[in-house]
């Protein structure tokens, strides 16, 4: 995921005996330069979405909530962008901590729009769907946050943080929409999705860093662990596999690959690729079977085991030429 944010109380106070946890999903729907938000009569904007019912999975909740709040039908649920966890004292239960966990997903919707199906609370707020620029949303929400109004909607701070993240992550969002995929997908086959972050490091001789393992040659990087964002994942994996501490320069792109593993698992590998620079060698490599080597760019592209990783190296060369 791209972000993992905690808001409110960090540690449970000693006098708190219970924790009430509520999970929700929220849809990030972007078309051209506009984002689909829900506007309330208090003057703020929120992402479409809401609480997960007991019998629902995340995708089912997204489809239901977006349809109810906006009238649009979700036709594709793409990547989960991140999670926001909010903790505060429960307003209705004594000695209880209330925890709201919001999962944000990038989605696409159909062009056709039906009528909203609002509940009583949403009708009181006169919620309505609006296509609006991210900048306009941020401005409106920040104006509401400035007001000393105890009745303002509780979600404004959270939603404004995510809007700012989206503003700064436009390249990543665009690459998810582009959805570059390598390999052949076998029809009627369920693919396990694995997301990872990978770095393209080039030295002073113009050679690319890569890892040699039993299966072949790979870019340094790997799968995202629970609680990590992409950058944290990449720095950890690079250090474990090579012993090198890196700095992240820029995002190169996102590309996926359909793959059959040695264990005969069908996997869709979703890679986020970054251009990185070397800080220093810590000599703290953990992966003994990972051999760090350096290779000329043309050889690297042809020898890398996964085509999406070769694409990332080509992307770096393309950006260097344009620069």
KEKE-3310 file (N, C-alpha, C; in steps of 0.2 Angstrom, whole numbers, plus 5000, padded with zeros to 4 digits):
npx = (5004:5001:5001:5001:4993:4992:4980:4976:4974:4989:4994:4985:4976:4978:4966:4957:4946:4940:4939:4932:4930:4929:4927:4930:4927:4934:4931:4942:4940:4945:4944:4950:4954:4947:4940:4929:4918:4909:4898:4893:4880:4887:4898:4909:4919:4919:4926:4917:4910:4909:4905:4909:4898:4894:4893:4899:4913:4927:4926:4913:4907:4912:4906:4892:4891:4896:4887:4875:4878:4882:4876:4883:4889:4902:4914:4926:4938:4953:4969:4973:4975:4979:4979:4970:4971:4961:4960:4951:4943:4928:4913:4901:4902:4908:4925:4930:4939:4938:4940:4943:4946:4950:4950:4957:4953:4957:4946:4936:4921:4905:4899:4886:4873:4863:4849:4853:4854:4851:4854:4845:4853:4862:4854:4850:4862:4861:4869:4878:4884:4899:4909:4925:4940:4955:4962:4952:4944:4953:4955:4942:4939:4949:4946:4934:4940:4946:4937:4929:4920:4910:4902:4906:4909:4917:4926:4934:4947:4954:4951:4956:4969:4972:4968:4978:4989:4985:4987:5000:5004:5002:5008:5009:4996:4991:4999:4993:4981:4985:4989:4999:5003:5012:5015:5005:4988:4979:4964:4949:4957:4962:4971:4984:4987:5001:5010:5024:5039:5052:5069:5079:5095:5109:5126:5142:5148:5138:5131:5119:5112:5109:5101:5107:5099:5094:5083:5086:5090:5086:5078:5083:5073:5056:5041:5028:5026:5015:5009:5018:5023:5026:5038:5045:5045:5054:5066:5069:5069:5080:5091:5091:5094:5105:5113:5115:5112:5099:5093:5078:5074:5065:5048:5046:5037:5023:5021:5014:5015:5009:5012:5019:5023:5037:5031:5020:5010:4998:5001:4999:5010:5013:5022:5030:5040:5055:5067:5083:5096:5113:5117:5126:5136:5131:5136:5127:5120:5106:5101:5108:5109:5107:5115:5124:5126:5133:5127:5128:5116:5109:5111:5106:5092:5089:5092:5085:5074:5060:5049:5042:5051:5062:5056:5055:5069:5071:5062:5069:5080:5074:5068:5080:5086:5076:5078)
npy = (4994:5012:5021:5022:5027:5033:5041:5051:5044:5036:5026:5014:5021:5018:5017:5013:5000:4993:4991:4997:4992:4998:4994:5001:5005:5015:5024:5029:5038:5043:5053:5060:5076:5076:5072:5060:5065:5066:5078:5088:5097:5104:5110:5102:5089:5072:5055:5043:5029:5018:5009:4991:4978:4963:4952:4955:4957:4967:4972:4970:4979:4991:4992:4993:5004:5015:5015:5018:5031:5039:5035:5029:5015:5004:4997:4992:4987:4992:4994:4993:5008:5012:5013:5021:5023:5028:5033:5036:5042:5034:5041:5037:5026:5022:5022:5016:5014:5020:5014:5017:5010:5013:5008:5012:5012:5012:5015:5011:5018:5016:5025:5028:5035:5032:5035:5042:5032:5036:5035:5040:5048:5053:5059:5070:5077:5081:5075:5074:5068:5074:5079:5085:5096:5090:5100:5110:5103:5101:5114:5118:5109:5113:5126:5123:5116:5127:5133:5136:5126:5114:5105:5101:5089:5074:5068:5076:5080:5068:5065:5076:5074:5063:5067:5077:5068:5061:5072:5073:5062:5059:5053:5040:5036:5038:5028:5016:5017:5016:5002:4992:4977:4961:4945:4930:4929:4915:4910:4909:4906:4908:4921:4924:4939:4949:4962:4973:4982:4989:4993:5003:5004:5013:5013:5023:5019:5017:5005:4993:4988:4972:4956:4940:4925:4908:4906:4915:4931:4946:4963:4972:4971:4968:4960:4968:4971:4968:4984:4992:5005:5008:5014:5012:4998:4996:5001:4993:4980:4982:4984:4971:4962:4967:4974:4987:5004:5015:5029:5036:5042:5045:5040:5027:5019:5008:4991:4975:4957:4941:4926:4909:4901:4892:4884:4880:4890:4901:4918:4935:4947:4962:4976:4990:5003:5011:5024:5024:5030:5027:5027:5022:5007:4996:4984:4974:4964:4952:4942:4928:4920:4928:4936:4951:4959:4968:4975:4979:4990:4985:4971:4969:4971:4961:4949:4949:4940:4943:4951:4963:4969:4971:4980:4991:4995:4999:5010:5019:5022:5028:5040:5046:5049:5058:5068)
npz = (5000:4998:5008:5026:5039:5056:5067:5081:5097:5102:5111:5122:5135:5153:5160:5151:5147:5136:5118:5104:5088:5071:5054:5038:5021:5008:4993:4980:4966:4951:4937:4922:4927:4938:4954:4961:4974:4989:4994:5008:5017:5027:5021:5017:5010:5007:5004:4994:5003:5016:5032:5034:5032:5041:5033:5022:5010:5006:4993:4990:4999:4995:4982:4985:4994:4986:4976:4983:4989:4978:4966:4956:4948:4953:4943:4942:4954:4959:4965:4982:4990:5003:5021:5035:5052:5065:5082:5096:5111:5116:5112:5117:5125:5141:5147:5136:5120:5104:5088:5072:5056:5041:5024:5009:4992:4975:4962:4947:4939:4931:4917:4917:4928:4942:4954:4970:4986:5000:5018:5033:5041:5031:5023:5031:5031:5018:5007:4992:4976:4968:4955:4956:4957:4965:4972:4974:4983:4994:4998:5002:5012:5021:5024:5032:5042:5049:5056:5071:5075:5084:5078:5066:5053:5057:5049:5042:5044:5042:5028:5021:5023:5015:5003:5000:5000:4988:4979:4979:4974:4960:4949:4953:4954:4941:4935:4940:4934:4921:4920:4915:4909:4909:4902:4900:4903:4910:4906:4917:4928:4945:4951:4963:4970:4972:4979:4977:4980:4970:4966:4955:4953:4948:4944:4945:4933:4925:4926:4931:4947:4952:4958:4960:4961:4964:4955:4945:4938:4946:4950:4965:4979:4985:4992:5000:5017:5031:5037:5031:5020:5002:5000:5013:5012:5001:5005:5016:5010:5000:5009:5016:5006:4999:5008:5006:5009:5003:4995:4989:4974:4963:4957:4945:4938:4937:4934:4930:4931:4925:4932:4935:4948:4956:4965:4959:4959:4954:4950:4951:4949:4956:4953:4959:4954:4957:4955:4962:4973:4979:4996:5007:5010:5021:5025:5030:5025:5025:5017:5013:5002:4991:4978:4975:4960:4946:4931:4913:4905:4893:4894:4906:4904:4896:4903:4915:4925:4925:4915:4918:4926:4918:4910:4919:4920:4907:4907:4916:4908:4897:4904:4908:4896:4891:4901)
capx = (5000:5005:5001:4998:4993:4988:4978:4973:4978:4994:4994:4979:4976:4977:4959:4952:4945:4937:4941:4927:4934:4924:4931:4926:4931:4932:4933:4945:4938:4947:4942:4953:4957:4942:4939:4922:4918:4902:4898:4888:4878:4891:4903:4915:4919:4922:4926:4912:4911:4907:4906:4908:4894:4897:4893:4902:4920:4929:4924:4906:4905:4913:4900:4886:4892:4897:4880:4870:4880:4883:4872:4887:4891:4909:4915:4933:4941:4960:4974:4971:4980:4982:4975:4970:4968:4959:4959:4949:4939:4922:4908:4895:4903:4913:4931:4931:4942:4935:4945:4940:4951:4948:4954:4956:4954:4956:4941:4933:4914:4902:4897:4879:4872:4856:4847:4856:4849:4854:4850:4842:4859:4865:4849:4850:4868:4860:4875:4877:4890:4902:4916:4928:4947:4958:4964:4946:4942:4957:4954:4935:4940:4954:4942:4930:4944:4948:4931:4928:4913:4911:4897:4908:4910:4923:4930:4937:4955:4956:4950:4960:4976:4972:4968:4985:4993:4984:4989:5008:5006:4998:5011:5008:4989:4991:5002:4989:4976:4987:4989:5004:5004:5016:5014:4999:4984:4976:4957:4946:4962:4962:4978:4985:4990:5007:5012:5030:5043:5059:5073:5084:5101:5114:5132:5146:5150:5132:5129:5113:5112:5104:5102:5107:5097:5093:5079:5088:5092:5080:5080:5083:5066:5051:5034:5026:5024:5010:5010:5023:5021:5030:5045:5048:5047:5059:5072:5070:5071:5086:5096:5091:5096:5112:5117:5116:5106:5098:5089:5073:5074:5058:5044:5047:5031:5020:5019:5012:5016:5006:5018:5018:5029:5040:5027:5014:5005:4997:5002:5000:5015:5012:5028:5031:5047:5058:5074:5086:5103:5117:5119:5132:5136:5131:5138:5122:5115:5103:5100:5115:5109:5106:5122:5124:5130:5132:5127:5127:5109:5106:5112:5101:5085:5088:5093:5081:5069:5053:5048:5040:5057:5066:5052:5057:5075:5070:5059:5074:5084:5069:5068:5087:5086:5072:5081)
capy = (5000:5018:5025:5018:5033:5033:5047:5051:5041:5031:5020:5014:5023:5013:5017:5010:4993:4990:4994:4996:4993:4998:4995:5004:5005:5021:5023:5035:5038:5049:5054:5066:5080:5077:5066:5060:5066:5067:5085:5089:5104:5108:5113:5098:5084:5065:5050:5038:5023:5017:5003:4985:4974:4957:4946:4958:4958:4974:4974:4971:4985:4997:4993:4995:5011:5020:5015:5021:5038:5043:5033:5026:5008:5002:4992:4989:4989:4991:4993:4997:5013:5013:5013:5026:5021:5033:5031:5041:5040:5033:5046:5034:5020:5024:5017:5013:5017:5019:5013:5017:5008:5015:5006:5016:5008:5015:5011:5014:5018:5016:5031:5029:5036:5031:5039:5040:5028:5038:5033:5046:5053:5055:5064:5076:5081:5083:5072:5074:5067:5080:5079:5091:5095:5089:5106:5113:5099:5103:5121:5119:5106:5117:5131:5121:5115:5133:5136:5133:5123:5108:5101:5100:5082:5071:5065:5081:5080:5062:5065:5081:5071:5058:5072:5079:5062:5060:5077:5072:5055:5059:5049:5033:5035:5037:5022:5011:5017:5013:4995:4989:4970:4957:4938:4928:4926:4909:4911:4905:4904:4913:4923:4927:4946:4950:4969:4974:4988:4987:4999:5003:5008:5013:5016:5028:5016:5016:4998:4992:4983:4966:4951:4933:4919:4901:4906:4919:4938:4951:4969:4972:4973:4962:4960:4973:4967:4972:4990:4995:5008:5006:5017:5008:4991:4996:5002:4987:4974:4983:4983:4964:4958:4969:4977:4994:5009:5019:5035:5035:5048:5046:5034:5026:5017:5002:4986:4968:4951:4935:4921:4903:4900:4885:4880:4880:4895:4907:4924:4942:4951:4969:4979:4998:5003:5018:5026:5025:5032:5024:5031:5019:5000:4995:4977:4971:4960:4947:4936:4925:4917:4934:4939:4957:4960:4974:4973:4984:4991:4980:4964:4968:4971:4954:4944:4949:4935:4945:4956:4969:4972:4974:4986:4996:4997:5003:5016:5023:5024:5033:5046:5049:5052:5064:5073)
capz = (5000:4997:5015:5032:5044:5062:5070:5087:5103:5100:5116:5126:5142:5158:5162:5146:5147:5130:5112:5099:5081:5066:5048:5033:5014:5004:4985:4976:4959:4947:4930:4920:4932:4943:4958:4964:4981:4992:4997:5013:5018:5031:5017:5017:5005:5009:4999:4995:5006:5023:5036:5031:5035:5043:5028:5016:5009:5005:4986:4990:5002:4990:4977:4989:4997:4981:4973:4988:4990:4972:4961:4951:4949:4953:4938:4943:4960:4958:4970:4989:4991:5010:5027:5040:5058:5070:5089:5101:5117:5113:5115:5120:5130:5146:5148:5129:5115:5098:5083:5065:5052:5034:5019:5003:4986:4968:4958:4941:4939:4925:4915:4919:4935:4945:4960:4977:4991:5006:5024:5036:5043:5025:5020:5035:5028:5011:5004:4985:4973:4965:4952:4958:4957:4972:4975:4977:4989:4999:5000:5005:5019:5026:5027:5037:5048:5052:5060:5078:5075:5086:5075:5059:5052:5061:5044:5037:5044:5038:5021:5019:5023:5009:4997:5000:4997:4981:4975:4978:4971:4954:4944:4955:4953:4934:4932:4941:4929:4914:4921:4911:4912:4905:4903:4897:4909:4908:4907:4922:4933:4950:4952:4969:4969:4977:4977:4979:4978:4968:4965:4949:4955:4943:4947:4941:4927:4921:4927:4935:4952:4952:4962:4957:4965:4961:4950:4940:4940:4948:4953:4972:4981:4987:4994:5005:5023:5035:5040:5027:5013:4997:5002:5018:5009:4996:5009:5020:5005:4997:5014:5017:5000:4996:5013:5003:5011:4998:4995:4984:4970:4960:4955:4938:4936:4940:4929:4933:4927:4927:4933:4938:4953:4957:4969:4954:4961:4949:4954:4947:4953:4954:4955:4959:4953:4959:4953:4969:4973:4985:5002:5008:5011:5028:5026:5035:5021:5028:5013:5011:4995:4986:4976:4972:4954:4942:4924:4908:4904:4888:4897:4912:4902:4892:4907:4921:4925:4925:4910:4921:4929:4912:4908:4923:4918:4901:4909:4918:4902:4894:4908:4908:4889:4891:4905)
cpx = (5004:5006:4998:4998:4989:4986:4975:4977:4983:4993:4987:4980:4975:4970:4954:4952:4943:4939:4935:4930:4928:4929:4927:4931:4929:4935:4936:4944:4940:4946:4945:4956:4952:4942:4931:4921:4910:4902:4892:4886:4882:4897:4909:4914:4922:4922:4920:4914:4908:4908:4905:4903:4897:4898:4897:4910:4921:4926:4916:4903:4906:4908:4894:4886:4892:4890:4875:4872:4880:4879:4876:4889:4899:4910:4922:4936:4949:4964:4971:4977:4983:4977:4976:4967:4967:4957:4957:4944:4932:4917:4902:4896:4909:4919:4932:4934:4939:4940:4942:4946:4948:4953:4952:4958:4953:4951:4939:4925:4911:4900:4890:4878:4864:4855:4851:4851:4852:4850:4848:4848:4862:4860:4849:4856:4867:4866:4873:4884:4892:4908:4919:4936:4949:4959:4958:4944:4946:4956:4947:4936:4944:4950:4937:4934:4946:4943:4931:4921:4913:4906:4900:4910:4917:4928:4935:4944:4957:4956:4954:4967:4977:4972:4974:4990:4992:4987:4997:5009:5002:5001:5009:5000:4988:4993:4997:4983:4978:4988:4993:5005:5008:5014:5007:4994:4980:4968:4954:4951:4962:4970:4979:4989:4995:5010:5019:5033:5050:5062:5078:5089:5106:5120:5136:5148:5144:5130:5123:5114:5107:5106:5102:5105:5096:5089:5081:5090:5086:5083:5079:5076:5062:5045:5033:5024:5019:5012:5015:5020:5026:5037:5049:5050:5053:5066:5074:5073:5078:5092:5097:5095:5103:5116:5118:5110:5105:5093:5084:5073:5067:5055:5045:5041:5029:5019:5018:5014:5013:5012:5015:5024:5031:5036:5020:5008:5004:4997:5002:5004:5015:5018:5027:5038:5050:5066:5077:5093:5106:5119:5126:5131:5136:5134:5134:5117:5113:5102:5106:5115:5107:5113:5121:5129:5129:5132:5126:5119:5106:5106:5107:5094:5084:5088:5088:5075:5062:5053:5046:5046:5062:5063:5054:5064:5075:5067:5064:5078:5080:5069:5075:5088:5082:5075:5087)
cpy = (5006:5022:5020:5024:5031:5040:5046:5048:5036:5025:5020:5016:5018:5012:5014:5003:4989:4994:4992:4997:4993:4998:4997:5004:5012:5021:5030:5034:5044:5048:5060:5069:5081:5071:5066:5060:5067:5073:5085:5096:5108:5111:5109:5093:5077:5060:5045:5032:5023:5010:4996:4980:4967:4952:4949:4957:4965:4977:4975:4977:4991:4998:4995:5002:5016:5021:5019:5029:5042:5041:5029:5019:5007:4996:4988:4991:4987:4991:4996:5002:5014:5012:5019:5023:5027:5030:5037:5038:5039:5038:5043:5028:5022:5019:5013:5017:5015:5019:5013:5015:5009:5013:5010:5013:5013:5011:5015:5013:5018:5023:5033:5031:5036:5036:5037:5036:5030:5036:5040:5051:5056:5061:5070:5080:5083:5081:5072:5072:5073:5078:5085:5090:5093:5095:5110:5109:5101:5110:5121:5115:5110:5123:5129:5119:5121:5135:5132:5131:5116:5103:5099:5092:5080:5069:5070:5081:5074:5062:5070:5078:5067:5062:5075:5074:5061:5066:5076:5066:5054:5054:5041:5031:5034:5030:5016:5011:5014:5006:4991:4982:4966:4949:4937:4926:4921:4910:4906:4902:4910:4914:4926:4934:4947:4957:4969:4980:4986:4994:4998:5008:5008:5017:5021:5026:5015:5009:4998:4987:4978:4961:4944:4928:4913:4902:4911:4926:4942:4958:4968:4974:4967:4964:4965:4969:4972:4978:4994:4999:5006:5008:5013:5001:4991:4997:4996:4981:4975:4982:4975:4960:4960:4972:4985:4998:5014:5025:5035:5042:5050:5040:5034:5023:5010:4997:4979:4963:4945:4930:4915:4901:4893:4881:4879:4884:4900:4913:4930:4946:4958:4973:4987:4999:5011:5018:5027:5027:5028:5029:5028:5011:4999:4988:4973:4967:4954:4940:4933:4922:4922:4937:4945:4958:4966:4972:4979:4984:4986:4973:4963:4967:4964:4948:4943:4944:4937:4951:4963:4973:4975:4980:4992:4999:5002:5010:5021:5026:5030:5040:5049:5052:5059:5070:5077)
cpz = (5000:5004:5020:5038:5050:5065:5076:5093:5100:5105:5120:5133:5147:5160:5157:5146:5141:5124:5107:5092:5076:5059:5043:5026:5011:4997:4983:4969:4956:4940:4927:4925:4938:4947:4961:4971:4983:4996:5002:5014:5024:5027:5016:5012:5008:5003:5000:4998:5013:5026:5032:5035:5036:5038:5022:5016:5007:4998:4986:4994:4998:4985:4980:4991:4991:4977:4977:4988:4984:4966:4955:4953:4948:4948:4939:4950:4959:4964:4977:4990:4998:5015:5032:5046:5063:5076:5093:5106:5114:5116:5118:5125:5135:5146:5141:5124:5108:5092:5076:5060:5045:5029:5012:4997:4980:4964:4952:4942:4932:4923:4917:4926:4937:4951:4966:4981:4998:5012:5027:5038:5037:5022:5024:5033:5021:5006:4996:4982:4968:4962:4953:4958:4964:4975:4978:4983:4995:5002:5004:5012:5024:5028:5032:5043:5052:5057:5066:5079:5078:5083:5068:5059:5054:5055:5041:5038:5041:5031:5018:5018:5017:5003:4995:4997:4990:4976:4974:4975:4964:4949:4946:4953:4945:4931:4934:4936:4922:4914:4915:4914:4906:4907:4900:4903:4906:4910:4913:4927:4938:4951:4959:4968:4974:4974:4980:4977:4976:4966:4959:4952:4950:4946:4943:4934:4923:4921:4932:4940:4951:4956:4959:4962:4961:4955:4944:4942:4941:4951:4961:4974:4983:4989:5000:5012:5027:5038:5036:5022:5008:4998:5007:5016:5005:5000:5013:5015:5002:5002:5015:5012:4998:5002:5011:5006:5005:4999:4989:4980:4967:4958:4947:4935:4939:4934:4933:4928:4930:4927:4937:4942:4953:4960:4965:4957:4955:4952:4949:4952:4951:4957:4954:4959:4954:4957:4960:4968:4979:4990:5004:5009:5018:5030:5031:5031:5025:5024:5010:5004:4989:4985:4973:4966:4950:4934:4919:4907:4899:4891:4902:4909:4899:4897:4913:4920:4923:4920:4912:4924:4923:4909:4912:4922:4912:4902:4912:4913:4898:4898:4908:4901:4888:4895:4902)
residu = (UNK:UNK:UNK:UNK:UNK:UNK:UNK:UNK:UNK:UNK:UNK:UNK:UNK:UNK:UNK:UNK:UNK:UNK:UNK:UNK:UNK:UNK:UNK:UNK:UNK:UNK:UNK:UNK:UNK:UNK:UNK:UNK:UNK:UNK:UNK:UNK:UNK:UNK:UNK:UNK:UNK:UNK:UNK:UNK:UNK:UNK:UNK:UNK:UNK:UNK:UNK:UNK:UNK:UNK:UNK:UNK:UNK:UNK:UNK:UNK:UNK:UNK:UNK:UNK:UNK:UNK:UNK:UNK:UNK:UNK:UNK:UNK:UNK:UNK:UNK:UNK:UNK:UNK:UNK:UNK:UNK:UNK:UNK:UNK:UNK:UNK:UNK:UNK:UNK:UNK:UNK:UNK:UNK:UNK:UNK:UNK:UNK:UNK:UNK:UNK:UNK:UNK:UNK:UNK:UNK:UNK:UNK:UNK:UNK:UNK:UNK:UNK:UNK:UNK:UNK:UNK:UNK:UNK:UNK:UNK:UNK:UNK:UNK:UNK:UNK:UNK:UNK:UNK:UNK:UNK:UNK:UNK:UNK:UNK:UNK:UNK:UNK:UNK:UNK:UNK:UNK:UNK:UNK:UNK:UNK:UNK:UNK:UNK:UNK:UNK:UNK:UNK:UNK:UNK:UNK:UNK:UNK:UNK:UNK:UNK:UNK:UNK:UNK:UNK:UNK:UNK:UNK:UNK:UNK:UNK:UNK:UNK:UNK:UNK:UNK:UNK:UNK:UNK:UNK:UNK:UNK:UNK:UNK:UNK:UNK:UNK:UNK:UNK:UNK:UNK:UNK:UNK:UNK:UNK:UNK:UNK:UNK:UNK:UNK:UNK:UNK:UNK:UNK:UNK:UNK:UNK:UNK:UNK:UNK:UNK:UNK:UNK:UNK:UNK:UNK:UNK:UNK:UNK:UNK:UNK:UNK:UNK:UNK:UNK:UNK:UNK:UNK:UNK:UNK:UNK:UNK:UNK:UNK:UNK:UNK:UNK:UNK:UNK:UNK:UNK:UNK:UNK:UNK:UNK:UNK:UNK:UNK:UNK:UNK:UNK:UNK:UNK:UNK:UNK:UNK:UNK:UNK:UNK:UNK:UNK:UNK:UNK:UNK:UNK:UNK:UNK:UNK:UNK:UNK:UNK:UNK:UNK:UNK:UNK:UNK:UNK:UNK:UNK:UNK:UNK:UNK:UNK:UNK:UNK:UNK:UNK:UNK:UNK:UNK:UNK:UNK:UNK:UNK:UNK:UNK:UNK:UNK:UNK:UNK:UNK:UNK:UNK:UNK:UNK:UNK:UNK:UNK:UNK:UNK:UNK:UNK:UNK:UNK:UNK:UNK:UNK:UNK:UNK:UNK:UNK:UNK:UNK:UNK)
# end
